[in-house]
Amino acid sequence: MRLSSTRAHEPHQARRRGGVVLLLLSTLLAGVACAPGGSSHRPAAPTTSAASAATPAPSSSADNRSRAQEILSRMDLAQQAACVVMGNVPGTDPAPMRAMMGGGFSGFILMGSNMPATPDELHAMTAALTVDPGLPPLIATDEEGGDVVRLPWDDQPGADVLKAQPADATRVAFAQRGTLLAQSGVTVNFGVVADVAQSPESFIYARSFGTDPAAAAERVDAAVRGQAPWVSATLKHFPGHGAAEGDSHRMIPSTGMDLATWRAQVAPPFLSGIRAGAPIVMMGHLAYTAVDAQPASLSPRWHQILRDDLGFRGVIVTDDLDMLVDSGEPAYADEVADAVQSVAAGSDLVLALDGAGPDTAQKIADGLVAAVRSGALPAERLREAASRVVALRLDIADRSRGR
């Protein structure tokens, strides 16, 4: 995710690690099967003991999944394609934002340029984004705390401070953060960094919950549960930015780490957040070359691992696709082609900012339609993605009514 208008940029300073070993995570991860060396194409199912120890992975209610199918049955191909796109229009004028959302897009990401001076002004803006209150949009932002803050009035600590405090402090901070977001009309927080930093010098260290996988997992659990009554929490950047060093805003960070090592050192916070009920996971533009040479956001293998091994049943969203273009890699120079490949790989929602122009979201939706018609993207994959996104939007409507 682009980090413009954050409070500060990536300080590389050592901070004290904290936390305790999570026995449940050890049991769960022991059951995430992979072949020796992490090279098999299809993982085995988790062992019986691990499956019985795990809480069932959260997903939308059966009723909302059924309602989503009914809604999808009334959509044509173009509407389904728009349904899997989250876009952005710069500035604070609600009129062009509402015009964009009138195109049927499921979501809007609020960046720094979109933030007004007061909560009341933001609430008026987010209200303008809601075309159909019965099927509210995914109104998202990156509200991590610490170095990445969009709401100027959010004074709660981020991971840079919370990693050195008891896990309950994370729950309290994110409960307060979730309340602020909900009061402003934001429904999705791309704010739980589940990456495990490799060292205090890591690119992601200031934004992560530290270098200890178990301690980070405990705080990710707390962050998800703390904000759950208020906003839909998102885990990022799967499969883990800590092991793949480098700034993914300007390159494709890569690592040769194999699956067995990833499972022990990187996966625990993601699994913890999934079990805590996080309904969204963001795919990073990160290459674990021992698993797949492609970035995870475009990799069927990593989507399969997230679904089959970690048991995630919610919405998979890409990180900003414009970041792939900005990597300078010729293979990723076409944002529309990247979107098609990511949905084909298993993503349900593509994040399209305005890097390719103000109509980026529409270009991507049109590209998805063309890909289905050409056979490059299976129609059933697009429908599956749109169904998950619609079910999440219905869940958000239920949550709003229940408050």
VOGU-3710 file (C-alpha; in Angstrom, 3 decimals, decimal comma):
1> mrlsstrahe> 0,000/0,000/0,000  1,266/3,458/-0,855  2,360/5,276/2,271  2,021/8,899/1,191  0,678/11,190/3,916  1,764/8,864/6,694  2,897/10,303/9,995  6,512/9,394/9,278  8,538/7,016/7,113  10,074/3,755/8,274
11> phqarrrggv> 12,459/4,634/11,138  15,024/1,861/11,588  15,553/1,902/15,330  15,672/-0,971/17,758  12,697/-1,513/20,037  12,172/-4,024/22,785  10,437/-7,238/21,831  7,778/-8,738/24,018  5,221/-11,509/24,178  4,802/-15,129/25,137
21> vllllstlla> 4,821/-18,356/23,145  1,364/-19,330/21,902  0,904/-23,059/22,378  -2,212/-23,140/20,245  -0,335/-21,645/17,299  2,359/-24,271/17,626  -0,268/-27,002/17,458  -2,028/-25,420/14,502  1,116/-24,792/12,507  2,331/-28,319/13,113
31> gvacapggss> -0,654/-29,450/11,098  -0,021/-27,204/8,099  1,435/-29,820/5,824  4,006/-29,338/3,102  6,426/-31,595/1,293  10,082/-31,771/2,369  11,799/-28,575/1,315  8,466/-26,924/0,701  8,403/-27,839/-2,984  5,239/-29,894/-3,463
41> hrpaapttsa> 2,546/-28,384/-5,640  -0,457/-29,552/-3,603  -0,286/-29,552/0,214  -1,710/-32,377/2,233  -4,653/-31,690/4,531  -3,875/-30,661/8,118  -3,604/-33,518/10,563  -6,645/-34,556/12,585  -5,141/-33,312/15,842  -4,414/-29,888/14,388
51> asaatpapss> -7,822/-29,589/12,821  -9,560/-30,453/16,064  -7,479/-27,902/17,965  -8,340/-25,105/15,575  -11,319/-22,851/15,840  -13,266/-23,016/12,555  -12,050/-20,331/10,183  -14,478/-17,415/10,024  -16,499/-16,595/6,945  -19,694/-14,786/6,088
61> sadnrsraqe> -22,904/-16,200/7,520  -24,741/-18,836/5,506  -27,621/-16,407/5,107  -25,379/-13,687/3,665  -23,644/-16,146/1,352  -27,066/-17,178/0,052  -28,171/-13,552/-0,306  -24,936/-12,784/-2,144  -25,709/-15,503/-4,669  -29,165/-14,031/-5,232
71> ilsrmdlaqq> -27,689/-10,574/-5,791  -25,072/-11,980/-8,182  -27,772/-13,743/-10,186  -29,190/-10,328/-11,088  -25,824/-8,889/-12,172  -24,497/-8,948/-15,704  -20,823/-9,576/-16,475  -19,850/-5,903/-16,325  -21,497/-5,487/-12,924  -19,701/-8,548/-11,563
81> aacvvmgnvp> -16,394/-7,163/-12,804  -16,992/-3,779/-11,156  -17,897/-5,642/-7,985  -14,314/-6,894/-7,507  -12,637/-3,472/-7,867  -11,795/-0,989/-5,121  -10,839/2,419/-6,508  -9,912/5,933/-5,472  -10,408/9,525/-6,574  -7,957/12,077/-5,113
91> gtdpapmram> -9,151/15,079/-3,131  -11,924/15,806/-0,668  -14,767/16,692/-3,029  -17,484/14,033/-2,506  -19,070/14,600/-5,940  -16,467/12,783/-8,106  -16,190/10,070/-5,469  -19,918/9,397/-5,584  -19,834/9,490/-9,376  -17,181/6,785/-9,383
101> mgggfsgfil> -19,112/4,644/-6,904  -22,169/4,996/-9,118  -20,318/2,736/-11,556  -21,002/-0,222/-9,284  -17,570/-0,581/-7,689  -17,565/-2,379/-4,360  -15,072/-0,220/-2,573  -13,253/3,051/-2,117  -9,845/3,435/-0,482  -9,307/6,684/1,419
111> mgsnmpatpd> -5,746/7,896/1,014  -4,008/10,847/2,615  -5,229/13,266/-0,045  -8,823/12,331/0,789  -8,643/13,221/4,461  -10,463/16,382/5,582  -9,693/18,271/8,769  -12,498/16,959/10,990  -14,388/13,740/11,727  -17,683/15,372/10,726
121> elhamtaalt> -16,323/16,275/7,307  -15,048/12,728/6,821  -18,399/11,288/7,855  -20,148/13,468/5,269  -17,696/12,243/2,634  -18,150/8,550/3,445  -21,934/9,001/3,492  -21,713/10,305/-0,073  -19,924/7,096/-1,096  -22,894/4,945/-0,059
131> vdpglpplia> -25,144/4,533/-3,082  -27,227/1,663/-1,624  -27,455/1,518/2,208  -28,708/-2,061/1,979  -25,460/-3,069/0,287  -22,919/-0,625/1,726  -19,551/-0,249/0,012  -16,235/-1,264/1,480  -14,868/2,100/2,604  -11,271/1,395/3,515
141> tdeeggdvvr> -8,161/3,126/4,751  -4,750/2,261/6,233  -5,008/3,104/9,912  -2,150/1,248/11,567  -1,120/3,871/14,085  2,474/4,895/14,561  4,069/5,539/11,179  0,936/4,985/9,071  -1,982/7,193/10,073  -4,718/8,623/7,861
151> lpwddqpgad> -7,012/10,089/10,547  -5,261/13,169/11,970  -7,227/12,747/15,200  -6,073/9,157/15,845  -3,649/9,419/18,779  -3,618/5,719/19,669  -0,227/3,962/19,579  0,847/1,729/16,723  2,983/-1,385/16,570  6,170/0,632/17,126
161> vlkaqpadat> 5,014/1,169/20,722  2,644/-1,749/21,243  5,234/-4,442/20,487  6,912/-3,584/23,807  3,682/-3,575/25,832  1,381/-6,395/27,000  -0,882/-7,769/24,284  -3,963/-6,306/25,949  -2,636/-2,828/25,189  -2,922/-3,712/21,498
171> rvafaqrgtl> -6,528/-4,775/21,957  -7,382/-1,508/23,708  -5,601/0,646/21,107  -7,284/-1,047/18,174  -10,673/-0,974/19,851  -10,307/2,793/20,155  -8,998/3,009/16,594  -11,901/0,943/15,278  -14,360/3,201/17,096  -12,851/6,303/15,488
181> laqsgvtvnf> -13,019/4,718/12,053  -16,614/3,577/12,450  -17,696/6,990/13,706  -16,246/8,462/10,509  -18,036/5,962/8,280  -14,992/3,818/7,480  -15,884/0,114/7,373  -12,596/-1,616/6,458  -9,189/-1,112/8,067  -6,124/-2,206/6,115
191> gvvadvaqsp> -4,354/-1,784/9,424  -3,071/-5,045/10,932  0,532/-5,641/9,891  1,061/-9,369/10,413  4,607/-9,318/9,017  7,394/-10,612/11,251  10,483/-8,435/10,936  13,739/-10,324/10,539  15,655/-7,748/12,612  15,297/-4,196/13,973
201> esfiyarsfg> 16,950/-3,005/10,738  14,159/-4,512/8,624  12,158/-2,323/6,237  8,942/-3,346/7,998  10,204/-3,370/11,607  8,644/-0,075/12,755  5,226/-1,167/11,472  5,407/-4,794/12,626  4,810/-6,303/16,049  8,443/-7,345/16,251
211> tdpaaaaerv> 10,830/-10,163/15,410  9,330/-12,909/17,596  6,634/-14,822/15,634  4,718/-15,890/18,757  4,715/-12,432/20,339  3,666/-10,868/17,038  0,901/-13,465/16,667  -0,470/-12,633/20,110  -0,693/-8,936/19,240  -2,196/-9,568/15,803
221> daavrgqapw> -4,916/-11,599/17,520  -5,532/-8,696/19,910  -5,636/-6,105/17,113  -8,195/-8,101/15,122  -10,439/-8,788/18,125  -10,191/-5,220/19,416  -11,583/-3,612/16,259  -13,956/-6,419/15,225  -17,151/-4,765/16,564  -16,411/-1,651/14,536
231> vsatlkhfpg> -14,566/-2,376/11,291  -13,455/-5,315/9,144  -9,800/-5,936/9,941  -7,288/-6,778/7,228  -4,086/-8,782/7,682  -1,136/-7,700/5,539  1,168/-8,309/3,678  0,728/-12,042/2,998  2,851/-14,160/2,850  5,061/-11,793/4,861
241> hgaaegdshr> 7,093/-8,676/4,112  9,665/-9,268/6,834  11,367/-12,169/5,101  11,255/-10,424/1,712  13,332/-7,332/2,361  13,079/-4,158/0,314  10,439/-1,537/-0,373  7,614/-3,114/-2,383  6,529/0,374/-3,511  9,558/0,445/-5,819
251> mipstgmdla> 10,587/-3,183/-6,422  9,491/-6,796/-6,029  11,173/-7,874/-2,767  12,195/-11,518/-2,863  13,476/-14,265/-0,601  14,607/-17,841/-1,091  12,897/-18,959/2,147  11,227/-22,355/1,781  7,784/-23,323/3,056  9,009/-25,172/6,129
261> twraqvappf> 10,905/-22,111/7,349  8,045/-19,798/6,376  5,633/-21,940/8,365  7,735/-21,644/11,515  9,006/-18,075/11,271  6,496/-16,076/9,210  3,080/-17,742/9,173  2,104/-17,624/12,904  0,721/-14,043/12,998  -1,328/-14,609/9,829
271> lsgiragapi> -2,785/-17,827/11,187  -3,479/-16,126/14,500  -5,317/-13,276/12,799  -7,358/-15,664/10,672  -8,408/-17,638/13,732  -9,279/-14,373/15,503  -11,789/-13,637/12,754  -10,065/-11,280/10,296  -12,371/-11,253/7,245  -9,774/-9,857/4,793
281> vmmghlayta> -6,169/-10,744/3,924  -4,064/-8,495/1,688  -1,682/-10,175/-0,748  1,723/-8,532/-0,964  3,769/-8,012/-4,109  6,446/-10,287/-2,639  8,278/-13,196/-4,284  9,167/-16,283/-2,242  11,137/-17,853/-5,060  11,387/-21,326/-3,505
291> vdaqpaslsp> 7,587/-21,481/-3,656  6,792/-19,429/-6,777  8,911/-16,980/-8,751  5,887/-14,709/-9,245  4,795/-12,145/-6,665  2,314/-13,671/-4,227  -0,389/-11,294/-5,454  -0,234/-13,044/-8,844  0,559/-16,548/-7,609  -2,070/-19,342/-7,629
301> rwhqilrddl> 0,224/-21,302/-5,304  0,201/-18,682/-2,543  -3,541/-18,203/-2,838  -3,908/-21,968/-2,479  -1,701/-22,005/0,618  -3,773/-19,246/2,202  -7,027/-21,076/1,454  -6,079/-24,712/1,942  -3,313/-24,629/4,524  -4,334/-21,654/6,664
311> gfrgvivtdd> -8,063/-22,213/6,190  -8,903/-18,639/5,192  -12,451/-18,286/3,837  -12,800/-14,508/3,601  -11,927/-11,883/1,000  -8,426/-11,781/-0,494  -7,456/-8,281/-1,646  -4,359/-7,269/-3,596  -2,038/-4,545/-2,476  -2,121/-1,482/-4,751
321> ldmlvdsgep> -1,628/-2,798/-8,292  0,174/0,382/-9,315  3,036/-0,755/-7,104  3,632/-3,654/-9,499  3,868/-1,200/-12,383  6,264/0,997/-10,404  8,579/-1,976/-9,788  9,926/-1,430/-13,304  9,586/-5,118/-14,148  8,372/-5,385/-17,767
331> ayadevadav> 6,196/-8,398/-16,917  4,082/-6,238/-14,600  3,943/-3,012/-16,627  0,230/-3,366/-17,529  -2,047/-2,696/-14,551  -5,089/-4,215/-16,284  -3,188/-7,421/-17,094  -1,965/-7,551/-13,491  -5,563/-7,279/-12,260  -6,712/-10,108/-14,518
341> qsvaagsdlv> -3,835/-12,314/-13,401  -4,464/-11,611/-9,715  -8,162/-12,503/-9,929  -7,357/-15,609/-11,962  -4,832/-16,594/-9,276  -7,468/-16,316/-6,548  -7,802/-12,722/-5,383  -11,355/-11,507/-4,815  -10,786/-7,744/-4,770  -8,217/-5,677/-6,666
351> laldgagpdt> -6,977/-2,385/-5,307  -6,685/0,205/-8,063  -5,521/3,703/-7,238  -5,188/6,468/-9,809  -1,673/5,732/-11,044  -2,901/5,028/-14,566  -5,326/7,947/-14,570  -8,620/8,869/-12,921  -10,509/6,101/-14,723  -8,177/3,315/-13,595
361> aqkiadglva> -10,949/1,411/-11,822  -13,157/1,416/-14,916  -10,291/0,332/-17,166  -9,624/-2,601/-14,867  -13,295/-3,595/-14,735  -13,452/-3,453/-18,540  -10,309/-5,556/-18,713  -11,825/-8,207/-16,470  -14,881/-8,377/-18,724  -12,674/-8,765/-21,804
371> avrsgalpae> -10,654/-11,482/-20,060  -13,780/-13,506/-19,291  -14,982/-13,177/-22,887  -11,590/-14,264/-24,234  -11,324/-17,198/-21,843  -8,295/-15,790/-20,020  -10,344/-15,504/-16,816  -12,889/-18,227/-16,015  -16,366/-16,761/-15,527  -16,878/-18,911/-12,434
381> rlreaasrvv> -13,714/-17,463/-10,826  -14,999/-13,922/-11,328  -18,384/-14,893/-9,933  -16,784/-16,560/-6,901  -14,738/-13,429/-6,199  -17,737/-11,116/-6,571  -19,825/-13,373/-4,322  -17,282/-13,175/-1,500  -17,103/-9,390/-1,770  -20,899/-9,005/-1,775
391> alrldiadrs> -21,206/-11,312/1,248  -18,703/-9,140/3,132  -20,685/-6,030/2,261  -23,811/-7,709/3,639  -21,888/-8,609/6,807  -20,967/-4,942/7,195  -24,608/-3,936/6,794  -25,540/-6,399/9,546  -22,798/-5,047/11,829  -23,970/-1,472/11,307
401> rgr> -27,550/-2,398/12,128  -26,427/-4,265/15,243  -24,639/-1,276/16,787
//
